[in-house]
Amino acid sequence: MTEKRIKVTLIKGKFGRGARQLACVHGLGLKRTHQTVELQDSPCVRGMINKVSHLVRVEEI
């Protein structure tokens, strides 16, 4: 059985955001605008995405 994976892309800049939002963006592994990472779909990752949902685009693989 394979784990569900999701693609997360940073679509807006992270500068001028609060420390918690920056921590979530870095926790997702995103460093630059328009960078995409593949992550396992877990409750921890979904929580971080919810905190910065206005900055990222999520696609299910």
PyMOL commands that set and color helices and strands:
alter all, ss='L'
color gray80, all
select helices_A, chain A and resi 19-27+43-51
alter helices_A, ss='H'
color red, helices_A
select strands_A, chain A and resi 5-10+36-40+56-60
alter strands_A, ss='S'
color yellow, strands_A
deselect
rebuild
show_as cartoon
